[in-house]
Amino acid sequence: MKIQSFDKIYHIHKDSRVKRWFYIFIILCVVVLFLPWTQNIHLRGNVSTLYQEQRPQQLNSPIPGRITKWHIKNGDYVKKGDTILQLAEVKEDYLDPQLLQRTREQVTAKKGVRDYYQAKIGTTNTQLAAINASRTLKLAQLKIKIAQLNNKVTAELAEFAAVNNELKLSEDQYNRQKKMYDEGLVSLTQFQQRSVSYQNALAKKTAVENKLAQTRQEITTVNIEQNATIQDYMEKVSKTEGERFLSMGQIQGSSGEIAKLENQAANYQARQGLYAIVASQDGQVVQLNKAGIGEILKETESIGTIVPKKVDYAVEIYVKPVDLPLLRIGQKLMCVFDGFPAIVFSGWPDSSYGTFSGKVIAIENNINANGLFKALVIEDKGQKPWPPQIKMGAGVKGIAILNDVPVWYELWRNINGFPPDYYGLKTEKSKSADEKSK
């Protein structure tokens, strides 16, 4: 009797298929070695944005103050211009509730002083005009007087010439009469009469000379008076102009003080508008670090953060220096966002699931403090859109898509430690150099 259990346990007489499966496996391995493989490099980064105004913004207090009221709580969504909290003044220079009004009153008072000096300048100009007119009139009078005296001198010179001629005639007659008297031809009485006539002519000449000298002295006196008048009026004009310039200086000083006070008033008015801290844009308020009422805020101190509501997302990826030559502007990149399930086949990106396509738009030329270079990646509009649930700062894994090569080449490259696409880059560079040489 044949025992069936013996045949089922021991397969001594059973045909083996190991060799067949071994050959099949070898053939599959060879086939796989010739399948296309997409070279890639793996990168890490985080979600960000291209635009500075769309990044999380700090809420800062522009002035020091004491918190009097909160209008929102942590996590609330606000619109641009919504009040976040209310401040009260703490600096002693601004505690006066009528500070702005009193500053404006000072401006009005300074303007009044300026108007007074402007009116004084008008009066001074009138005084100058009157002084100049009086000087012109006085000098004209003196010139007329000098002209009259010159005419008088001319007349007296003519009279002096006539008297001098008369004196010469009288002197000749006197000399002839004396000679005749000495010869006894005329009487003593006749000689005495001729002598009297000669003495009268001589006295008349002396009188005319004195009169001419007096007139010339008057001309000299009038000239001195004219010079004194000019000097006197110059002093008056200089003094009046000095007062005018002083008033002009006061006006300039008042204008400067008015501008300073108006600047202070504008600053006070602007400061009153800073007591309410408002949202700079639409978004969510997070990370509030002040609590309660009455806390004191310093100038520029951070209150919290506002995350913009509308964001054009981008990805910041960090590249090792050894991989930097493999990246270029416009290069395709597959992104795997944290929190989104994905099945990734490194060599076959088209077969991966949960990845999102992007393209490199910028590569920074400066290395970061972490020893890596940063590149910016945006959404590829022609591919599957990025999920709207991603948030700023979320982690991202990037896979840079390089050349398509056979599997055996990729294995050989990894065994030898060559970087991806090394020969391809070298070939492209040599081709471009050949084209330039041609």
MARGUVEX-677776 format. One record per residue (C-alpha): residue number from 0; residue in three letters; x, y, z. Coordinates in Angstrom, 1 decimal, padded with zeros to 4 digits. Layout:
% MARGUVEX-677776
{atom NUM, 'ALA', {X, Y, Z}} ...
***
This chain:
% MARGUVEX-677776
{atom 0, 'MET', {000.0, 000.0, 000.0}} {atom 1, 'LYS', {001.4, 003.4, -001.1}} {atom 2, 'ILE', {001.6, 006.0, 001.6}} {atom 3, 'GLN', {000.3, 009.4, 000.3}} {atom 4, 'SER', {001.6, 011.5, 003.1}} {atom 5, 'PHE', {005.2, 010.4, 002.3}} {atom 6, 'ASP', {004.8, 011.8, -001.3}} {atom 7, 'LYS', {003.3, 015.1, -000.1}} {atom 8, 'ILE', {006.0, 015.8, 002.5}} {atom 9, 'TYR', {009.1, 014.7, 000.5}} {atom 10, 'HIS', {009.1, 016.0, -003.1}} {atom 11, 'ILE', {011.9, 013.7, -004.2}} {atom 12, 'HIS', {010.3, 012.8, -007.5}} {atom 13, 'LYS', {008.7, 016.2, -008.2}} {atom 14, 'ASP', {010.1, 018.4, -011.1}} {atom 15, 'SER', {011.9, 021.6, -009.8}} {atom 16, 'ARG', {011.2, 025.1, -011.5}} {atom 17, 'VAL', {013.9, 027.1, -009.7}} {atom 18, 'LYS', {016.1, 027.2, -012.7}} {atom 19, 'ARG', {013.2, 028.6, -014.9}} {atom 20, 'TRP', {012.3, 031.3, -012.4}} {atom 21, 'PHE', {016.0, 032.1, -012.0}} {atom 22, 'TYR', {016.3, 032.8, -015.8}} {atom 23, 'ILE', {013.1, 034.8, -015.8}} {atom 24, 'PHE', {014.4, 036.9, -012.9}} {atom 25, 'ILE', {017.7, 037.5, -014.7}} {atom 26, 'ILE', {015.8, 038.5, -017.9}} {atom 27, 'LEU', {013.6, 040.9, -015.9}} {atom 28, 'CYS', {016.7, 042.4, -014.2}} {atom 29, 'VAL', {018.3, 043.0, -017.6}} {atom 30, 'VAL', {015.1, 044.5, -018.9}} {atom 31, 'VAL', {014.9, 046.8, -015.8}} {atom 32, 'LEU', {018.5, 047.9, -016.3}} {atom 33, 'PHE', {017.5, 049.3, -019.7}} {atom 34, 'LEU', {014.3, 051.1, -018.5}} {atom 35, 'PRO', {014.4, 054.9, -018.5}} {atom 36, 'TRP', {015.3, 056.5, -015.2}} {atom 37, 'THR', {014.9, 060.2, -014.4}} {atom 38, 'GLN', {017.8, 061.6, -012.5}} {atom 39, 'ASN', {016.9, 063.9, -009.6}} {atom 40, 'ILE', {018.2, 065.5, -006.5}} {atom 41, 'HIS', {016.2, 065.8, -003.2}} {atom 42, 'LEU', {015.9, 069.2, -001.5}} {atom 43, 'ARG', {014.3, 070.6, 001.6}} {atom 44, 'GLY', {012.5, 073.9, 002.0}} {atom 45, 'ASN', {009.4, 075.7, 003.2}} {atom 46, 'VAL', {006.4, 077.5, 001.9}} {atom 47, 'SER', {006.9, 081.3, 001.4}} {atom 48, 'THR', {005.9, 084.0, -001.0}} {atom 49, 'LEU', {007.6, 086.1, -003.6}} {atom 50, 'TYR', {006.2, 089.4, -002.4}} {atom 51, 'GLN', {007.3, 091.1, 000.8}} {atom 52, 'GLU', {003.9, 092.5, 001.6}} {atom 53, 'GLN', {002.4, 089.0, 001.5}} {atom 54, 'ARG', {004.7, 087.7, 004.2}} {atom 55, 'PRO', {003.7, 087.6, 007.9}} {atom 56, 'GLN', {004.0, 091.1, 009.2}} {atom 57, 'GLN', {004.8, 092.2, 012.7}} {atom 58, 'LEU', {002.4, 094.5, 014.5}} {atom 59, 'ASN', {004.5, 097.2, 016.1}} {atom 60, 'SER', {003.6, 100.1, 018.3}} {atom 61, 'PRO', {004.8, 103.4, 016.6}} {atom 62, 'ILE', {004.8, 105.2, 019.9}} {atom 63, 'PRO', {005.2, 104.3, 023.5}} {atom 64, 'GLY', {001.9, 104.0, 025.3}} {atom 65, 'ARG', {-000.4, 102.2, 027.8}} {atom 66, 'ILE', {-002.9, 099.7, 026.5}} {atom 67, 'THR', {-006.5, 100.9, 027.4}} {atom 68, 'LYS', {-008.6, 098.6, 025.2}} {atom 69, 'TRP', {-008.3, 095.5, 023.0}} {atom 70, 'HIS', {-010.6, 095.2, 020.0}} {atom 71, 'ILE', {-009.6, 091.8, 018.8}} {atom 72, 'LYS', {-008.4, 088.5, 020.2}} {atom 73, 'ASN', {-005.7, 086.0, 019.1}} {atom 74, 'GLY', {-006.6, 084.3, 015.9}} {atom 75, 'ASP', {-009.2, 086.8, 014.7}} {atom 76, 'TYR', {-009.4, 087.8, 011.0}} {atom 77, 'VAL', {-009.2, 091.5, 010.4}} {atom 78, 'LYS', {-009.5, 093.9, 007.4}} {atom 79, 'LYS', {-007.2, 096.6, 006.5}} {atom 80, 'GLY', {-007.7, 099.6, 008.8}} {atom 81, 'ASP', {-009.5, 097.7, 011.6}} {atom 82, 'THR', {-008.5, 098.8, 015.1}} {atom 83, 'ILE', {-006.5, 096.2, 017.0}} {atom 84, 'LEU', {-006.0, 098.0, 020.3}} {atom 85, 'GLN', {-006.2, 101.5, 021.9}} {atom 86, 'LEU', {-003.3, 103.3, 023.6}} {atom 87, 'ALA', {-003.1, 106.1, 026.1}} {atom 88, 'GLU', {-000.2, 108.6, 026.4}} {atom 89, 'VAL', {002.6, 107.9, 028.9}} {atom 90, 'LYS', {005.3, 110.5, 028.0}} {atom 91, 'GLU', {005.1, 113.7, 030.1}} {atom 92, 'ASP', {005.7, 115.9, 027.0}} {atom 93, 'TYR', {002.3, 114.9, 025.5}} {atom 94, 'LEU', {000.1, 114.5, 028.6}} {atom 95, 'ASP', {-001.6, 117.9, 028.2}} {atom 96, 'PRO', {-005.0, 117.2, 026.6}} {atom 97, 'GLN', {-005.0, 120.8, 025.1}} {atom 98, 'LEU', {-001.4, 120.5, 023.7}} {atom 99, 'LEU', {-002.4, 120.7, 020.0}} {atom 100, 'GLN', {-004.7, 123.7, 020.6}} {atom 101, 'ARG', {-002.1, 125.6, 022.7}} {atom 102, 'THR', {000.5, 125.0, 020.0}} {atom 103, 'ARG', {-001.8, 126.4, 017.4}} {atom 104, 'GLU', {-002.4, 129.4, 019.6}} {atom 105, 'GLN', {001.4, 129.9, 019.8}} {atom 106, 'VAL', {001.5, 129.7, 016.0}} {atom 107, 'THR', {-001.2, 132.4, 015.8}} {atom 108, 'ALA', {000.7, 134.6, 018.3}} {atom 109, 'LYS', {003.9, 134.3, 016.3}} {atom 110, 'LYS', {002.1, 135.2, 013.1}} {atom 111, 'GLY', {000.8, 138.3, 014.8}} {atom 112, 'VAL', {004.4, 139.3, 015.8}} {atom 113, 'ARG', {005.5, 138.7, 012.2}} {atom 114, 'ASP', {002.6, 140.9, 010.9}} {atom 115, 'TYR', {003.7, 143.6, 013.4}} {atom 116, 'TYR', {007.2, 143.6, 012.1}} {atom 117, 'GLN', {006.0, 143.6, 008.5}} {atom 118, 'ALA', {003.9, 146.7, 009.3}} {atom 119, 'LYS', {006.9, 148.3, 011.0}} {atom 120, 'ILE', {008.9, 147.6, 007.8}} {atom 121, 'GLY', {006.2, 149.5, 005.8}} {atom 122, 'THR', {006.5, 152.4, 008.2}} {atom 123, 'THR', {010.2, 152.4, 008.0}} {atom 124, 'ASN', {010.0, 152.5, 004.2}} {atom 125, 'THR', {007.8, 155.5, 004.4}} {atom 126, 'GLN', {010.3, 157.2, 006.8}} {atom 127, 'LEU', {013.1, 156.4, 004.3}} {atom 128, 'ALA', {011.1, 158.0, 001.5}} {atom 129, 'ALA', {010.4, 161.1, 003.6}} {atom 130, 'ILE', {014.0, 161.4, 004.6}} {atom 131, 'ASN', {015.2, 161.0, 001.1}} {atom 132, 'ALA', {012.7, 163.6, -000.1}} {atom 133, 'SER', {013.7, 166.0, 002.6}} {atom 134, 'ARG', {017.4, 165.5, 001.8}} {atom 135, 'THR', {016.8, 166.2, -001.8}} {atom 136, 'LEU', {014.8, 169.4, -001.0}} {atom 137, 'LYS', {017.4, 170.6, 001.5}} {atom 138, 'LEU', {020.3, 170.0, -000.9}} {atom 139, 'ALA', {018.4, 171.7, -003.7}} {atom 140, 'GLN', {017.9, 174.7, -001.5}} {atom 141, 'LEU', {021.6, 174.8, -000.6}} {atom 142, 'LYS', {022.6, 174.5, -004.3}} {atom 143, 'ILE', {020.3, 177.4, -005.1}} {atom 144, 'LYS', {021.9, 179.4, -002.3}} {atom 145, 'ILE', {025.4, 178.6, -003.6}} {atom 146, 'ALA', {024.3, 179.6, -007.1}} {atom 147, 'GLN', {023.0, 182.9, -005.8}} {atom 148, 'LEU', {026.2, 183.6, -003.9}} {atom 149, 'ASN', {028.2, 182.7, -007.0}} {atom 150, 'ASN', {026.2, 185.2, -008.9}} {atom 151, 'LYS', {026.7, 187.8, -006.1}} {atom 152, 'VAL', {030.5, 187.1, -006.3}} {atom 153, 'THR', {030.4, 187.7, -010.0}} {atom 154, 'ALA', {028.6, 191.0, -009.5}} {atom 155, 'GLU', {031.0, 192.0, -006.7}} {atom 156, 'LEU', {034.0, 191.1, -008.9}} {atom 157, 'ALA', {032.6, 193.4, -011.6}} {atom 158, 'GLU', {032.0, 196.1, -009.0}} {atom 159, 'PHE', {035.6, 195.5, -007.6}} {atom 160, 'ALA', {037.0, 195.9, -011.1}} {atom 161, 'ALA', {035.1, 199.2, -011.6}} {atom 162, 'VAL', {036.2, 200.5, -008.2}} {atom 163, 'ASN', {039.7, 199.5, -008.9}} {atom 164, 'ASN', {039.6, 201.4, -012.2}} {atom 165, 'GLU', {038.2, 204.4, -010.4}} {atom 166, 'LEU', {040.9, 204.1, -007.8}} {atom 167, 'LYS', {043.6, 204.1, -010.5}} {atom 168, 'LEU', {042.0, 207.2, -012.1}} {atom 169, 'SER', {041.8, 208.9, -008.7}} {atom 170, 'GLU', {045.4, 208.0, -007.9}} {atom 171, 'ASP', {046.6, 209.5, -011.2}} {atom 172, 'GLN', {044.7, 212.6, -010.7}} {atom 173, 'TYR', {046.0, 212.9, -007.1}} {atom 174, 'ASN', {049.6, 212.4, -008.3}} {atom 175, 'ARG', {049.2, 215.1, -011.0}} {atom 176, 'GLN', {047.4, 217.5, -008.6}} {atom 177, 'LYS', {050.2, 217.0, -006.0}} {atom 178, 'LYS', {052.9, 217.7, -008.7}} {atom 179, 'MET', {051.0, 220.8, -009.7}} {atom 180, 'TYR', {050.6, 221.9, -006.1}} {atom 181, 'ASP', {054.3, 221.4, -005.5}} {atom 182, 'GLU', {054.9, 223.6, -008.6}} {atom 183, 'GLY', {052.5, 226.2, -007.3}} {atom 184, 'LEU', {050.1, 225.8, -010.1}} {atom 185, 'VAL', {047.0, 224.9, -008.0}} {atom 186, 'SER', {045.9, 226.0, -004.6}} {atom 187, 'LEU', {046.0, 223.9, -001.4}} {atom 188, 'THR', {042.2, 223.7, -001.4}} {atom 189, 'GLN', {042.1, 222.1, -004.9}} {atom 190, 'PHE', {044.9, 219.7, -003.8}} {atom 191, 'GLN', {043.0, 218.7, -000.6}} {atom 192, 'GLN', {039.8, 218.1, -002.6}} {atom 193, 'ARG', {041.7, 215.8, -005.0}} {atom 194, 'SER', {043.2, 214.0, -002.0}} {atom 195, 'VAL', {039.8, 213.5, -000.4}} {atom 196, 'SER', {038.5, 212.0, -003.7}} {atom 197, 'TYR', {041.5, 209.7, -003.8}} {atom 198, 'GLN', {040.9, 208.6, -000.1}} {atom 199, 'ASN', {037.2, 207.9, -000.9}} {atom 200, 'ALA', {038.1, 205.8, -003.9}} {atom 201, 'LEU', {040.6, 203.8, -001.8}} {atom 202, 'ALA', {038.0, 203.3, 001.0}} {atom 203, 'LYS', {035.4, 202.2, -001.6}} {atom 204, 'LYS', {037.9, 199.7, -003.0}} {atom 205, 'THR', {038.5, 198.3, 000.5}} {atom 206, 'ALA', {034.8, 198.1, 001.2}} {atom 207, 'VAL', {034.2, 196.2, -002.1}} {atom 208, 'GLU', {037.1, 193.8, -001.2}} {atom 209, 'ASN', {035.6, 193.2, 002.2}} {atom 210, 'LYS', {032.2, 192.6, 000.7}} {atom 211, 'LEU', {033.7, 190.1, -001.9}} {atom 212, 'ALA', {035.6, 188.3, 000.8}} {atom 213, 'GLN', {032.4, 188.1, 003.0}} {atom 214, 'THR', {030.5, 186.6, 000.0}} {atom 215, 'ARG', {033.2, 184.0, -000.6}} {atom 216, 'GLN', {033.2, 183.2, 003.1}} {atom 217, 'GLU', {029.4, 182.7, 002.8}} {atom 218, 'ILE', {029.9, 180.3, -000.1}} {atom 219, 'THR', {032.4, 178.3, 001.9}} {atom 220, 'THR', {030.0, 178.2, 004.8}} {atom 221, 'VAL', {027.1, 177.0, 002.6}} {atom 222, 'ASN', {029.4, 174.3, 001.2}} {atom 223, 'ILE', {030.2, 173.1, 004.7}} {atom 224, 'GLU', {026.5, 173.2, 005.5}} {atom 225, 'GLN', {025.8, 171.1, 002.4}} {atom 226, 'ASN', {028.4, 168.5, 003.4}} {atom 227, 'ALA', {027.0, 168.5, 007.0}} {atom 228, 'THR', {023.4, 168.1, 005.6}} {atom 229, 'ILE', {024.6, 165.1, 003.5}} {atom 230, 'GLN', {026.3, 163.5, 006.5}} {atom 231, 'ASP', {023.3, 164.1, 008.7}} {atom 232, 'TYR', {020.8, 162.6, 006.3}} {atom 233, 'MET', {023.2, 159.7, 005.7}} {atom 234, 'GLU', {023.1, 159.0, 009.4}} {atom 235, 'LYS', {019.3, 159.2, 009.4}} {atom 236, 'VAL', {019.0, 156.9, 006.4}} {atom 237, 'SER', {021.5, 154.4, 007.9}} {atom 238, 'LYS', {019.6, 154.4, 011.2}} {atom 239, 'THR', {016.3, 153.9, 009.5}} {atom 240, 'GLU', {017.6, 151.2, 007.3}} {atom 241, 'GLY', {019.2, 149.5, 010.3}} {atom 242, 'GLU', {015.7, 149.4, 011.9}} {atom 243, 'ARG', {014.3, 148.0, 008.7}} {atom 244, 'PHE', {016.8, 145.3, 008.5}} {atom 245, 'LEU', {016.3, 144.5, 012.2}} {atom 246, 'SER', {012.6, 144.1, 011.5}} {atom 247, 'MET', {013.3, 141.9, 008.5}} {atom 248, 'GLY', {015.5, 139.8, 010.7}} {atom 249, 'GLN', {012.7, 139.5, 013.2}} {atom 250, 'ILE', {010.4, 138.5, 010.5}} {atom 251, 'GLN', {012.7, 135.7, 009.3}} {atom 252, 'GLY', {013.2, 134.6, 012.9}} {atom 253, 'SER', {009.4, 134.6, 013.4}} {atom 254, 'SER', {008.9, 132.7, 010.2}} {atom 255, 'GLY', {011.4, 130.0, 011.4}} {atom 256, 'GLU', {009.6, 129.8, 014.7}} {atom 257, 'ILE', {006.2, 129.6, 013.0}} {atom 258, 'ALA', {007.5, 126.8, 010.8}} {atom 259, 'LYS', {008.8, 125.0, 013.8}} {atom 260, 'LEU', {005.6, 125.4, 015.8}} {atom 261, 'GLU', {003.5, 124.3, 012.8}} {atom 262, 'ASN', {005.7, 121.3, 012.4}} {atom 263, 'GLN', {005.2, 120.5, 016.1}} {atom 264, 'ALA', {001.4, 120.9, 015.7}} {atom 265, 'ALA', {001.4, 118.6, 012.7}} {atom 266, 'ASN', {003.4, 116.1, 014.7}} {atom 267, 'TYR', {001.0, 116.3, 017.6}} {atom 268, 'GLN', {-001.9, 115.8, 015.3}} {atom 269, 'ALA', {-000.3, 112.9, 013.7}} {atom 270, 'ARG', {000.6, 111.4, 017.1}} {atom 271, 'GLN', {-003.0, 111.6, 018.1}} {atom 272, 'GLY', {-003.8, 109.3, 015.1}} {atom 273, 'LEU', {-001.3, 106.8, 016.4}} {atom 274, 'TYR', {-003.1, 106.0, 019.6}} {atom 275, 'ALA', {-005.2, 103.4, 017.7}} {atom 276, 'ILE', {-003.0, 100.6, 016.3}} {atom 277, 'VAL', {-004.7, 099.4, 013.1}} {atom 278, 'ALA', {-004.3, 096.4, 010.8}} {atom 279, 'SER', {-002.0, 097.2, 007.9}} {atom 280, 'GLN', {-003.7, 094.6, 005.6}} {atom 281, 'ASP', {-006.3, 091.9, 005.5}} {atom 282, 'GLY', {-005.3, 088.8, 007.4}} {atom 283, 'GLN', {-005.3, 086.8, 010.6}} {atom 284, 'VAL', {-003.8, 088.2, 013.9}} {atom 285, 'VAL', {-001.7, 085.6, 015.7}} {atom 286, 'GLN', {001.1, 085.4, 018.3}} {atom 287, 'LEU', {-000.2, 088.3, 020.4}} {atom 288, 'ASN', {002.4, 088.7, 023.2}} {atom 289, 'LYS', {000.6, 091.4, 025.4}} {atom 290, 'ALA', {-002.2, 090.6, 027.7}} {atom 291, 'GLY', {-004.7, 092.6, 029.7}} {atom 292, 'ILE', {-005.3, 096.3, 030.2}} {atom 293, 'GLY', {-002.7, 098.8, 031.4}} {atom 294, 'GLU', {000.5, 097.1, 030.1}} {atom 295, 'ILE', {003.1, 099.5, 028.8}} {atom 296, 'LEU', {004.3, 099.3, 025.2}} {atom 297, 'LYS', {007.7, 100.7, 024.2}} {atom 298, 'GLU', {008.3, 102.4, 020.9}} {atom 299, 'THR', {008.5, 100.0, 018.0}} {atom 300, 'GLU', {007.8, 097.1, 020.3}} {atom 301, 'SER', {006.2, 094.0, 018.7}} {atom 302, 'ILE', {002.6, 093.3, 019.7}} {atom 303, 'GLY', {002.0, 090.3, 017.5}} {atom 304, 'THR', {001.9, 089.1, 013.9}} {atom 305, 'ILE', {-000.6, 089.5, 011.1}} {atom 306, 'VAL', {-000.7, 086.8, 008.4}} {atom 307, 'PRO', {-002.0, 088.2, 005.1}} {atom 308, 'LYS', {-005.1, 086.6, 003.8}} {atom 309, 'LYS', {-004.2, 086.8, 000.1}} {atom 310, 'VAL', {-000.9, 085.1, -000.6}} {atom 311, 'ASP', {000.7, 084.1, -003.9}} {atom 312, 'TYR', {002.6, 081.1, -002.5}} {atom 313, 'ALA', {006.1, 080.1, -003.5}} {atom 314, 'VAL', {008.6, 077.6, -002.1}} {atom 315, 'GLU', {012.0, 078.4, -000.8}} {atom 316, 'ILE', {014.3, 075.5, -001.2}} {atom 317, 'TYR', {017.9, 075.1, 000.0}} {atom 318, 'VAL', {020.5, 073.6, -002.3}} {atom 319, 'LYS', {023.9, 072.2, -001.3}} {atom 320, 'PRO', {026.8, 073.8, -003.1}} {atom 321, 'VAL', {027.6, 070.5, -004.8}} {atom 322, 'ASP', {024.2, 070.4, -006.4}} {atom 323, 'LEU', {023.9, 074.1, -007.3}} {atom 324, 'PRO', {025.3, 073.7, -010.8}} {atom 325, 'LEU', {022.5, 071.3, -011.6}} {atom 326, 'LEU', {019.8, 073.9, -011.1}} {atom 327, 'ARG', {018.9, 076.5, -013.7}} {atom 328, 'ILE', {016.1, 079.1, -014.1}} {atom 329, 'GLY', {012.9, 077.5, -015.5}} {atom 330, 'GLN', {013.9, 074.0, -014.3}} {atom 331, 'LYS', {011.0, 071.7, -013.3}} {atom 332, 'LEU', {010.6, 070.7, -009.7}} {atom 333, 'MET', {008.3, 068.3, -008.0}} {atom 334, 'CYS', {007.0, 069.5, -004.6}} {atom 335, 'VAL', {005.7, 067.3, -001.7}} {atom 336, 'PHE', {004.1, 069.4, 000.9}} {atom 337, 'ASP', {004.0, 068.4, 004.6}} {atom 338, 'GLY', {000.6, 067.1, 005.6}} {atom 339, 'PHE', {-000.4, 065.9, 002.1}} {atom 340, 'PRO', {000.0, 062.1, 001.5}} {atom 341, 'ALA', {002.2, 061.3, -001.4}} {atom 342, 'ILE', {003.7, 058.2, -003.1}} {atom 343, 'VAL', {006.9, 059.1, -004.7}} {atom 344, 'PHE', {008.9, 057.1, -007.3}} {atom 345, 'SER', {012.2, 059.0, -007.6}} {atom 346, 'GLY', {013.1, 057.6, -011.0}} {atom 347, 'TRP', {009.5, 057.8, -012.4}} {atom 348, 'PRO', {008.1, 061.2, -011.4}} {atom 349, 'ASP', {005.1, 060.8, -013.8}} {atom 350, 'SER', {004.0, 057.7, -011.8}} {atom 351, 'SER', {004.2, 059.5, -008.4}} {atom 352, 'TYR', {001.1, 060.5, -006.5}} {atom 353, 'GLY', {000.6, 063.5, -004.3}} {atom 354, 'THR', {003.3, 065.6, -005.9}} {atom 355, 'PHE', {002.8, 069.1, -007.3}} {atom 356, 'SER', {004.8, 070.6, -010.1}} {atom 357, 'GLY', {006.7, 073.9, -009.9}} {atom 358, 'LYS', {009.5, 075.7, -011.7}} {atom 359, 'VAL', {012.6, 077.5, -010.5}} {atom 360, 'ILE', {012.4, 081.3, -011.1}} {atom 361, 'ALA', {015.4, 082.6, -009.1}} {atom 362, 'ILE', {018.6, 081.3, -007.5}} {atom 363, 'GLU', {020.4, 083.4, -005.0}} {atom 364, 'ASN', {024.1, 083.9, -005.6}} {atom 365, 'ASN', {025.0, 084.4, -002.0}} {atom 366, 'ILE', {025.3, 081.4, 000.4}} {atom 367, 'ASN', {023.2, 081.5, 003.6}} {atom 368, 'ALA', {024.3, 081.1, 007.2}} {atom 369, 'ASN', {023.4, 077.4, 007.1}} {atom 370, 'GLY', {025.9, 076.8, 004.3}} {atom 371, 'LEU', {023.2, 076.4, 001.6}} {atom 372, 'PHE', {022.0, 078.4, -001.4}} {atom 373, 'LYS', {018.4, 079.4, -001.7}} {atom 374, 'ALA', {016.2, 079.0, -004.8}} {atom 375, 'LEU', {012.6, 080.2, -005.3}} {atom 376, 'VAL', {010.0, 077.9, -006.9}} {atom 377, 'ILE', {006.6, 079.0, -008.0}} {atom 378, 'GLU', {003.6, 077.0, -009.2}} {atom 379, 'ASP', {003.6, 075.6, -012.7}} {atom 380, 'LYS', {000.4, 077.0, -014.1}} {atom 381, 'GLY', {000.1, 074.4, -016.8}} {atom 382, 'GLN', {000.1, 071.5, -014.3}} {atom 383, 'LYS', {-002.1, 070.5, -011.3}} {atom 384, 'PRO', {-002.6, 073.5, -009.0}} {atom 385, 'TRP', {-001.1, 073.6, -005.6}} {atom 386, 'PRO', {-003.5, 072.8, -002.7}} {atom 387, 'PRO', {-005.1, 075.9, -001.2}} {atom 388, 'GLN', {-004.6, 074.5, 002.3}} {atom 389, 'ILE', {-000.9, 075.0, 002.4}} {atom 390, 'LYS', {000.3, 077.6, 004.9}} {atom 391, 'MET', {003.2, 079.9, 005.3}} {atom 392, 'GLY', {006.3, 078.2, 006.8}} {atom 393, 'ALA', {005.1, 074.7, 006.1}} {atom 394, 'GLY', {007.8, 072.2, 005.2}} {atom 395, 'VAL', {008.3, 071.1, 001.6}} {atom 396, 'LYS', {010.3, 068.4, 000.1}} {atom 397, 'GLY', {011.5, 069.2, -003.4}} {atom 398, 'ILE', {012.7, 066.8, -006.2}} {atom 399, 'ALA', {014.6, 068.5, -009.0}} {atom 400, 'ILE', {013.9, 066.7, -012.2}} {atom 401, 'LEU', {017.1, 066.2, -014.3}} {atom 402, 'ASN', {017.9, 064.1, -017.4}} {atom 403, 'ASP', {016.4, 060.8, -018.4}} {atom 404, 'VAL', {019.0, 058.0, -018.3}} {atom 405, 'PRO', {018.9, 054.1, -018.3}} {atom 406, 'VAL', {018.7, 052.4, -014.9}} {atom 407, 'TRP', {022.1, 050.8, -015.4}} {atom 408, 'TYR', {023.7, 054.2, -015.9}} {atom 409, 'GLU', {022.1, 055.5, -012.7}} {atom 410, 'LEU', {023.4, 052.5, -010.8}} {atom 411, 'TRP', {026.9, 052.9, -012.3}} {atom 412, 'ARG', {026.8, 056.6, -011.4}} {atom 413, 'ASN', {025.9, 056.0, -007.8}} {atom 414, 'ILE', {028.5, 053.2, -007.5}} {atom 415, 'ASN', {031.2, 055.6, -008.7}} {atom 416, 'GLY', {029.9, 058.5, -006.7}} {atom 417, 'PHE', {029.5, 060.8, -009.8}} {atom 418, 'PRO', {027.0, 063.7, -009.4}} {atom 419, 'PRO', {023.8, 063.5, -011.4}} {atom 420, 'ASP', {023.8, 064.8, -015.0}} {atom 421, 'TYR', {027.6, 065.5, -014.8}} {atom 422, 'TYR', {028.4, 064.3, -018.3}} {atom 423, 'GLY', {025.2, 065.8, -019.7}} {atom 424, 'LEU', {026.3, 069.2, -018.4}} {atom 425, 'LYS', {029.7, 068.7, -019.7}} {atom 426, 'THR', {028.4, 067.8, -023.1}} {atom 427, 'GLU', {026.1, 070.8, -023.2}} {atom 428, 'LYS', {029.0, 073.2, -022.3}} {atom 429, 'SER', {031.3, 071.7, -024.9}} {atom 430, 'LYS', {028.5, 072.0, -027.5}} {atom 431, 'SER', {027.9, 075.6, -026.7}} {atom 432, 'ALA', {031.7, 076.3, -026.8}} {atom 433, 'ASP', {031.9, 074.6, -030.2}} {atom 434, 'GLU', {029.0, 076.7, -031.5}} {atom 435, 'LYS', {030.6, 079.9, -030.3}} {atom 436, 'SER', {033.9, 078.9, -031.9}} {atom 437, 'LYS', {032.2, 078.3, -035.2}} 
***
